């Protein structure tokens, strides 16, 4: 009985690590894309007319 509980806990821990790594990767990628798009907007600031 105890072995079954430990196997379930091990599986849950593994999925938590995998999802955490995915979240960090997506966060970094999103941040880089936001910085790049902001830099492009800042570079073309003189061309914008309001």
C-alpha distance matrix in Angstrom:
0.0 3.8 5.5 5.4 6.7 9.0 10.2 11.2 12.8 14.6 15.9 17.2 18.8 20.5 21.9 23.2 25.0 26.5 27.7 29.1 31.1 32.4 33.5 35.3 37.0 38.2 39.5 41.5 42.9 43.9 45.5 47.5 48.7 49.8 51.7 53.4 54.5 55.7 57.8 59.3 60.3 61.7 63.7 65.3 66.0 69.8 69.9 68.6 71.2 70.6
3.8 0.0 3.8 5.4 5.2 6.3 8.7 10.1 10.7 12.3 14.4 15.5 16.5 18.4 20.3 21.2 22.7 24.6 25.9 27.0 28.9 30.6 31.6 33.1 34.9 36.4 37.4 39.3 40.9 42.0 43.4 45.4 46.8 47.9 49.6 51.4 52.6 53.7 55.6 57.4 58.4 59.6 61.7 63.4 64.1 67.8 68.1 66.8 69.5 69.0
5.5 3.8 0.0 3.8 5.4 5.1 6.2 8.7 9.9 10.4 12.4 14.3 15.2 16.4 18.5 20.0 21.1 22.7 24.4 25.7 27.2 28.8 30.3 31.7 33.2 34.8 36.1 37.8 39.2 40.6 42.1 43.8 45.3 46.6 48.2 49.8 51.2 52.5 54.2 55.9 57.1 58.4 60.2 62.0 62.9 66.5 66.8 65.7 68.4 68.1
5.4 5.4 3.8 0.0 3.8 5.5 5.1 6.3 8.7 9.9 10.8 12.5 14.3 15.5 16.9 18.6 20.3 21.4 22.8 24.5 26.2 27.4 28.8 30.6 32.0 33.3 34.7 36.7 37.9 39.0 40.8 42.6 43.8 45.1 47.0 48.5 49.6 51.0 53.0 54.5 55.6 57.1 58.9 60.4 61.3 65.0 65.1 63.9 66.6 66.2
6.7 5.2 5.4 3.8 0.0 3.8 5.5 5.2 6.2 8.6 10.0 10.7 12.3 14.3 15.6 16.6 18.6 20.2 21.2 22.5 24.6 26.0 26.9 28.7 30.5 31.7 32.8 34.9 36.4 37.3 38.9 40.9 42.2 43.2 45.1 46.9 47.9 49.1 51.1 52.8 53.7 55.1 57.1 58.7 59.4 63.1 63.3 62.0 64.6 64.1
9.0 6.3 5.1 5.5 3.8 0.0 3.8 5.4 5.0 6.0 8.6 9.8 10.3 12.2 14.3 15.2 16.5 18.3 19.9 20.9 22.6 24.4 25.5 26.9 28.7 30.2 31.3 33.1 34.7 35.9 37.3 39.2 40.7 41.8 43.5 45.2 46.6 47.7 49.5 51.3 52.4 53.6 55.5 57.3 58.1 61.8 62.1 61.0 63.7 63.3
10.2 8.7 6.2 5.1 5.5 3.8 0.0 3.8 5.4 5.0 6.2 8.7 9.8 10.6 12.5 14.3 15.5 16.6 18.4 19.9 21.4 22.8 24.4 26.0 27.3 28.8 30.3 32.0 33.2 34.6 36.3 38.0 39.3 40.7 42.4 43.9 45.2 46.6 48.4 49.9 51.2 52.6 54.3 56.0 57.0 60.7 60.8 59.7 62.5 62.3
11.2 10.1 8.7 6.3 5.2 5.4 3.8 0.0 3.8 5.4 5.2 6.3 8.6 10.0 10.8 12.4 14.5 15.5 16.6 18.3 20.3 21.3 22.5 24.5 26.0 27.0 28.5 30.6 31.8 32.8 34.6 36.5 37.6 38.8 40.8 42.4 43.4 44.8 46.8 48.2 49.3 50.8 52.7 54.2 55.0 58.8 58.8 57.6 60.2 59.8
12.8 10.7 9.9 8.7 6.2 5.0 5.4 3.8 0.0 3.8 5.4 5.1 6.1 8.6 10.0 10.5 12.4 14.3 15.4 16.4 18.5 20.1 20.9 22.6 24.5 25.7 26.8 28.7 30.4 31.3 32.8 34.8 36.2 37.2 39.0 40.8 42.0 43.1 45.0 46.8 47.7 49.0 51.0 52.7 53.4 57.1 57.4 56.2 58.9 58.4
14.6 12.3 10.4 9.9 8.6 6.0 5.0 5.4 3.8 0.0 3.8 5.5 5.1 6.2 8.7 9.9 10.7 12.4 14.3 15.3 16.8 18.6 20.0 21.3 22.8 24.5 25.8 27.3 28.9 30.3 31.7 33.4 34.9 36.3 37.8 39.5 40.9 42.1 43.8 45.5 46.8 48.0 49.8 51.6 52.5 56.2 56.5 55.5 58.4 58.2
15.9 14.4 12.4 10.8 10.0 8.6 6.2 5.2 5.4 3.8 0.0 3.8 5.4 5.1 6.3 8.7 10.0 10.7 12.3 14.2 15.6 16.7 18.3 20.2 21.3 22.6 24.3 26.1 27.2 28.5 30.3 32.0 33.1 34.6 36.4 37.9 39.1 40.6 42.4 43.8 45.1 46.6 48.3 49.9 50.9 54.6 54.6 53.6 56.4 56.2
17.2 15.5 14.3 12.5 10.7 9.8 8.7 6.3 5.1 5.5 3.8 0.0 3.8 5.5 5.2 6.2 8.8 10.0 10.6 12.2 14.4 15.4 16.3 18.4 20.0 21.0 22.3 24.4 25.8 26.7 28.4 30.4 31.5 32.6 34.6 36.3 37.3 38.6 40.6 42.1 43.1 44.6 46.5 48.0 48.9 52.6 52.7 51.5 54.2 53.8
18.8 16.5 15.2 14.3 12.3 10.3 9.8 8.6 6.1 5.1 5.4 3.8 0.0 3.8 5.5 5.1 6.3 8.7 10.0 10.5 12.5 14.4 15.3 16.6 18.5 20.1 21.0 22.8 24.5 25.7 27.0 28.9 30.4 31.5 33.1 34.9 36.3 37.4 39.2 41.0 42.1 43.3 45.2 47.0 47.8 51.5 51.8 50.7 53.6 53.3
20.5 18.4 16.4 15.5 14.3 12.2 10.6 10.0 8.6 6.2 5.1 5.5 3.8 0.0 3.8 5.4 5.2 6.3 8.7 9.9 10.8 12.5 14.3 15.6 16.8 18.5 20.1 21.5 22.8 24.4 26.0 27.5 28.9 30.4 32.0 33.5 34.9 36.3 37.9 39.6 40.9 42.3 43.9 45.7 46.7 50.4 50.6 49.7 52.7 52.7
21.9 20.3 18.5 16.9 15.6 14.3 12.5 10.8 10.0 8.7 6.3 5.2 5.5 3.8 0.0 3.8 5.4 5.0 6.0 8.4 9.9 10.5 12.1 14.2 15.3 16.4 18.1 20.0 21.0 22.2 24.1 25.8 26.9 28.3 30.2 31.7 32.8 34.3 36.2 37.6 38.8 40.3 42.1 43.6 44.6 48.3 48.3 47.3 50.1 50.0
23.2 21.2 20.0 18.6 16.6 15.2 14.3 12.4 10.5 9.9 8.7 6.2 5.1 5.4 3.8 0.0 3.8 5.5 5.2 6.0 8.6 9.9 10.4 12.2 14.2 15.3 16.3 18.3 19.9 20.8 22.3 24.4 25.7 26.7 28.5 30.3 31.5 32.6 34.5 36.2 37.3 38.6 40.5 42.2 42.9 46.7 46.9 45.8 48.6 48.3
25.0 22.7 21.1 20.3 18.6 16.5 15.5 14.5 12.4 10.7 10.0 8.8 6.3 5.2 5.4 3.8 0.0 3.8 5.5 5.1 6.2 8.7 9.9 10.6 12.3 14.3 15.3 16.7 18.4 19.9 21.1 22.8 24.5 25.8 27.2 28.9 30.4 31.6 33.2 35.0 36.3 37.4 39.2 41.1 42.0 45.7 46.0 45.2 48.2 48.2
26.5 24.6 22.7 21.4 20.2 18.3 16.6 15.5 14.3 12.4 10.7 10.0 8.7 6.3 5.0 5.5 3.8 0.0 3.8 5.4 5.3 6.3 8.7 10.1 10.7 12.4 14.3 15.6 16.6 18.3 20.1 21.4 22.7 24.4 26.0 27.3 28.8 30.4 31.9 33.4 34.9 36.3 37.8 39.5 40.7 44.3 44.4 43.6 46.7 46.8
27.7 25.9 24.4 22.8 21.2 19.9 18.4 16.6 15.4 14.3 12.3 10.6 10.0 8.7 6.0 5.2 5.5 3.8 0.0 3.8 5.5 5.0 6.1 8.6 9.8 10.5 12.1 14.3 15.3 16.2 18.2 20.0 21.0 22.3 24.3 25.8 26.8 28.3 30.2 31.6 32.8 34.3 36.1 37.6 38.6 42.3 42.3 41.3 44.2 44.1
29.1 27.0 25.7 24.5 22.5 20.9 19.9 18.3 16.4 15.3 14.2 12.2 10.5 9.9 8.4 6.0 5.1 5.4 3.8 0.0 3.8 5.4 5.1 6.2 8.6 9.9 10.5 12.4 14.3 15.3 16.5 18.5 20.1 21.1 22.6 24.5 25.9 26.9 28.7 30.5 31.6 32.8 34.7 36.5 37.3 41.0 41.4 40.4 43.3 43.2
31.1 28.9 27.2 26.2 24.6 22.6 21.4 20.3 18.5 16.8 15.6 14.4 12.5 10.8 9.9 8.6 6.2 5.3 5.5 3.8 0.0 3.8 5.5 5.2 6.1 8.6 9.9 10.7 12.3 14.2 15.4 16.7 18.5 20.0 21.3 22.8 24.5 25.8 27.2 28.9 30.5 31.6 33.2 35.1 36.2 39.8 40.1 39.5 42.6 42.8
32.4 30.6 28.8 27.4 26.0 24.4 22.8 21.3 20.1 18.6 16.7 15.4 14.4 12.5 10.5 9.9 8.7 6.3 5.0 5.4 3.8 0.0 3.8 5.5 5.1 6.1 8.5 10.0 10.5 12.1 14.1 15.5 16.5 18.2 20.0 21.2 22.5 24.2 25.8 27.2 28.6 30.1 31.7 33.3 34.5 38.1 38.1 37.4 40.4 40.6
33.5 31.6 30.3 28.8 26.9 25.5 24.4 22.5 20.9 20.0 18.3 16.3 15.3 14.3 12.1 10.4 9.9 8.7 6.1 5.1 5.5 3.8 0.0 3.8 5.5 5.2 6.0 8.6 9.9 10.4 12.1 14.3 15.3 16.3 18.3 20.0 21.1 22.3 24.3 25.9 26.9 28.3 30.2 31.8 32.6 36.3 36.5 35.5 38.4 38.4
35.3 33.1 31.7 30.6 28.7 26.9 26.0 24.5 22.6 21.3 20.2 18.4 16.6 15.6 14.2 12.2 10.6 10.1 8.6 6.2 5.2 5.5 3.8 0.0 3.8 5.5 5.1 6.2 8.6 9.9 10.5 12.4 14.3 15.3 16.5 18.5 20.1 21.0 22.6 24.6 25.8 26.8 28.6 30.6 31.4 35.1 35.6 34.8 37.9 38.1
37.0 34.9 33.2 32.0 30.5 28.7 27.3 26.0 24.5 22.8 21.3 20.0 18.5 16.8 15.3 14.2 12.3 10.7 9.8 8.6 6.1 5.1 5.5 3.8 0.0 3.8 5.4 5.3 6.2 8.6 9.9 10.8 12.4 14.3 15.5 16.7 18.5 20.0 21.3 22.9 24.6 25.8 27.2 29.1 30.4 33.9 34.2 33.7 36.9 37.4
38.2 36.4 34.8 33.3 31.7 30.2 28.8 27.0 25.7 24.5 22.6 21.0 20.1 18.5 16.4 15.3 14.3 12.4 10.5 9.9 8.6 6.1 5.2 5.5 3.8 0.0 3.8 5.5 5.1 6.0 8.5 9.9 10.5 12.2 14.2 15.4 16.5 18.2 20.0 21.2 22.5 24.2 25.8 27.2 28.4 32.0 32.1 31.3 34.3 34.6
39.5 37.4 36.1 34.7 32.8 31.3 30.3 28.5 26.8 25.8 24.3 22.3 21.0 20.1 18.1 16.3 15.3 14.3 12.1 10.5 9.9 8.5 6.0 5.1 5.4 3.8 0.0 3.8 5.5 5.2 6.1 8.7 10.0 10.5 12.3 14.3 15.4 16.4 18.3 20.1 21.1 22.3 24.3 26.0 26.8 30.4 30.9 29.9 32.9 33.1
41.5 39.3 37.8 36.7 34.9 33.1 32.0 30.6 28.7 27.3 26.1 24.4 22.8 21.5 20.0 18.3 16.7 15.6 14.3 12.4 10.7 10.0 8.6 6.2 5.3 5.5 3.8 0.0 3.8 5.5 5.1 6.2 8.7 9.9 10.6 12.4 14.3 15.3 16.5 18.6 20.1 20.9 22.5 24.6 25.7 29.2 29.8 29.3 32.5 33.1
42.9 40.9 39.2 37.9 36.4 34.7 33.2 31.8 30.4 28.9 27.2 25.8 24.5 22.8 21.0 19.9 18.4 16.6 15.3 14.3 12.3 10.5 9.9 8.6 6.2 5.1 5.5 3.8 0.0 3.8 5.4 5.2 6.3 8.7 10.0 10.7 12.4 14.3 15.5 16.8 18.6 20.0 21.2 23.0 24.4 27.9 28.1 27.7 31.0 31.7
43.9 42.0 40.6 39.0 37.3 35.9 34.6 32.8 31.3 30.3 28.5 26.7 25.7 24.4 22.2 20.8 19.9 18.3 16.2 15.3 14.2 12.1 10.4 9.9 8.6 6.0 5.2 5.5 3.8 0.0 3.8 5.5 5.1 6.2 8.7 10.0 10.6 12.2 14.3 15.5 16.6 18.3 20.0 21.4 22.5 26.1 26.2 25.4 28.5 28.9
45.5 43.4 42.1 40.8 38.9 37.3 36.3 34.6 32.8 31.7 30.3 28.4 27.0 26.0 24.1 22.3 21.1 20.1 18.2 16.5 15.4 14.1 12.1 10.5 9.9 8.5 6.1 5.1 5.4 3.8 0.0 3.8 5.4 5.1 6.2 8.7 10.0 10.5 12.3 14.4 15.4 16.3 18.3 20.2 20.9 24.5 25.2 24.5 27.6 28.0
47.5 45.4 43.8 42.6 40.9 39.2 38.0 36.5 34.8 33.4 32.0 30.4 28.9 27.5 25.8 24.4 22.8 21.4 20.0 18.5 16.7 15.5 14.3 12.4 10.8 9.9 8.7 6.2 5.2 5.5 3.8 0.0 3.8 5.4 5.1 6.2 8.7 9.8 10.6 12.5 14.3 15.2 16.5 18.6 19.9 23.3 23.9 23.7 27.1 28.1
48.7 46.8 45.3 43.8 42.2 40.7 39.3 37.6 36.2 34.9 33.1 31.5 30.4 28.9 26.9 25.7 24.5 22.7 21.0 20.1 18.5 16.5 15.3 14.3 12.4 10.5 10.0 8.7 6.3 5.1 5.4 3.8 0.0 3.8 5.5 5.1 6.2 8.5 9.9 10.7 12.4 14.2 15.4 16.8 18.4 21.8 21.8 21.5 24.8 25.8
49.8 47.9 46.6 45.1 43.2 41.8 40.7 38.8 37.2 36.3 34.6 32.6 31.5 30.4 28.3 26.7 25.8 24.4 22.3 21.1 20.0 18.2 16.3 15.3 14.3 12.2 10.5 9.9 8.7 6.2 5.1 5.4 3.8 0.0 3.8 5.5 5.2 6.0 8.5 9.9 10.6 12.1 14.2 15.5 16.3 20.0 20.3 19.5 22.7 23.2
51.7 49.6 48.2 47.0 45.1 43.5 42.4 40.8 39.0 37.8 36.4 34.6 33.1 32.0 30.2 28.5 27.2 26.0 24.3 22.6 21.3 20.0 18.3 16.5 15.5 14.2 12.3 10.6 10.0 8.7 6.2 5.1 5.5 3.8 0.0 3.8 5.5 5.1 6.1 8.7 9.9 10.4 12.2 14.3 15.2 18.7 19.5 19.2 22.6 23.5
53.4 51.4 49.8 48.5 46.9 45.2 43.9 42.4 40.8 39.5 37.9 36.3 34.9 33.5 31.7 30.3 28.9 27.3 25.8 24.5 22.8 21.2 20.0 18.5 16.7 15.4 14.3 12.4 10.7 10.0 8.7 6.2 5.1 5.5 3.8 0.0 3.8 5.4 5.1 6.3 8.7 9.9 10.6 12.5 14.3 17.5 17.9 18.1 21.7 23.1
54.5 52.6 51.2 49.6 47.9 46.6 45.2 43.4 42.0 40.9 39.1 37.3 36.3 34.9 32.8 31.5 30.4 28.8 26.8 25.9 24.5 22.5 21.1 20.1 18.5 16.5 15.4 14.3 12.4 10.6 10.0 8.7 6.2 5.2 5.5 3.8 0.0 3.8 5.4 5.1 6.3 8.6 9.9 10.8 12.3 15.7 15.7 15.3 18.8 20.0
55.7 53.7 52.5 51.0 49.1 47.7 46.6 44.8 43.1 42.1 40.6 38.6 37.4 36.3 34.3 32.6 31.6 30.4 28.3 26.9 25.8 24.2 22.3 21.0 20.0 18.2 16.4 15.3 14.3 12.2 10.5 9.8 8.5 6.0 5.1 5.4 3.8 0.0 3.8 5.4 5.1 6.1 8.6 10.0 10.4 14.1 14.8 14.2 17.5 18.5
57.8 55.6 54.2 53.0 51.1 49.5 48.4 46.8 45.0 43.8 42.4 40.6 39.2 37.9 36.2 34.5 33.2 31.9 30.2 28.7 27.2 25.8 24.3 22.6 21.3 20.0 18.3 16.5 15.5 14.3 12.3 10.6 9.9 8.5 6.1 5.1 5.4 3.8 0.0 3.8 5.4 5.0 6.1 8.6 9.8 12.9 14.0 14.4 18.0 19.6
59.3 57.4 55.9 54.5 52.8 51.3 49.9 48.2 46.8 45.5 43.8 42.1 41.0 39.6 37.6 36.2 35.0 33.4 31.6 30.5 28.9 27.2 25.9 24.6 22.9 21.2 20.1 18.6 16.8 15.5 14.4 12.5 10.7 9.9 8.7 6.3 5.1 5.4 3.8 0.0 3.8 5.4 5.1 6.3 8.6 11.5 11.6 12.2 16.0 18.0
60.3 58.4 57.1 55.6 53.7 52.4 51.2 49.3 47.7 46.8 45.1 43.1 42.1 40.9 38.8 37.3 36.3 34.9 32.8 31.6 30.5 28.6 26.9 25.8 24.6 22.5 21.1 20.1 18.6 16.6 15.4 14.3 12.4 10.6 9.9 8.7 6.3 5.1 5.4 3.8 0.0 3.8 5.5 5.3 6.1 9.6 9.8 9.4 13.0 14.5
61.7 59.6 58.4 57.1 55.1 53.6 52.6 50.8 49.0 48.0 46.6 44.6 43.3 42.3 40.3 38.6 37.4 36.3 34.3 32.8 31.6 30.1 28.3 26.8 25.8 24.2 22.3 20.9 20.0 18.3 16.3 15.2 14.2 12.1 10.4 9.9 8.6 6.1 5.0 5.4 3.8 0.0 3.8 5.5 5.1 8.4 10.1 10.2 13.6 15.2
63.7 61.7 60.2 58.9 57.1 55.5 54.3 52.7 51.0 49.8 48.3 46.5 45.2 43.9 42.1 40.5 39.2 37.8 36.1 34.7 33.2 31.7 30.2 28.6 27.2 25.8 24.3 22.5 21.2 20.0 18.3 16.5 15.4 14.2 12.2 10.6 9.9 8.6 6.1 5.1 5.5 3.8 0.0 3.8 5.6 7.6 8.9 10.4 14.0 16.5
65.3 63.4 62.0 60.4 58.7 57.3 56.0 54.2 52.7 51.6 49.9 48.0 47.0 45.7 43.6 42.2 41.1 39.5 37.6 36.5 35.1 33.3 31.8 30.6 29.1 27.2 26.0 24.6 23.0 21.4 20.2 18.6 16.8 15.5 14.3 12.5 10.8 10.0 8.6 6.3 5.3 5.5 3.8 0.0 3.8 5.5 5.5 7.0 10.7 13.5
66.0 64.1 62.9 61.3 59.4 58.1 57.0 55.0 53.4 52.5 50.9 48.9 47.8 46.7 44.6 42.9 42.0 40.7 38.6 37.3 36.2 34.5 32.6 31.4 30.4 28.4 26.8 25.7 24.4 22.5 20.9 19.9 18.4 16.3 15.2 14.3 12.3 10.4 9.8 8.6 6.1 5.1 5.6 3.8 0.0 3.8 5.5 5.6 8.8 11.0
69.8 67.8 66.5 65.0 63.1 61.8 60.7 58.8 57.1 56.2 54.6 52.6 51.5 50.4 48.3 46.7 45.7 44.3 42.3 41.0 39.8 38.1 36.3 35.1 33.9 32.0 30.4 29.2 27.9 26.1 24.5 23.3 21.8 20.0 18.7 17.5 15.7 14.1 12.9 11.5 9.6 8.4 7.6 5.5 3.8 0.0 3.8 5.6 8.0 11.0
69.9 68.1 66.8 65.1 63.3 62.1 60.8 58.8 57.4 56.5 54.6 52.7 51.8 50.6 48.3 46.9 46.0 44.4 42.3 41.4 40.1 38.1 36.5 35.6 34.2 32.1 30.9 29.8 28.1 26.2 25.2 23.9 21.8 20.3 19.5 17.9 15.7 14.8 14.0 11.6 9.8 10.1 8.9 5.5 5.5 3.8 0.0 3.8 6.6 10.1
68.6 66.8 65.7 63.9 62.0 61.0 59.7 57.6 56.2 55.5 53.6 51.5 50.7 49.7 47.3 45.8 45.2 43.6 41.3 40.4 39.5 37.4 35.5 34.8 33.7 31.3 29.9 29.3 27.7 25.4 24.5 23.7 21.5 19.5 19.2 18.1 15.3 14.2 14.4 12.2 9.4 10.2 10.4 7.0 5.6 5.6 3.8 0.0 3.8 6.7
71.2 69.5 68.4 66.6 64.6 63.7 62.5 60.2 58.9 58.4 56.4 54.2 53.6 52.7 50.1 48.6 48.2 46.7 44.2 43.3 42.6 40.4 38.4 37.9 36.9 34.3 32.9 32.5 31.0 28.5 27.6 27.1 24.8 22.7 22.6 21.7 18.8 17.5 18.0 16.0 13.0 13.6 14.0 10.7 8.8 8.0 6.6 3.8 0.0 3.8
70.6 69.0 68.1 66.2 64.1 63.3 62.3 59.8 58.4 58.2 56.2 53.8 53.3 52.7 50.0 48.3 48.2 46.8 44.1 43.2 42.8 40.6 38.4 38.1 37.4 34.6 33.1 33.1 31.7 28.9 28.0 28.1 25.8 23.2 23.5 23.1 20.0 18.5 19.6 18.0 14.5 15.2 16.5 13.5 11.0 11.0 10.1 6.7 3.8 0.0
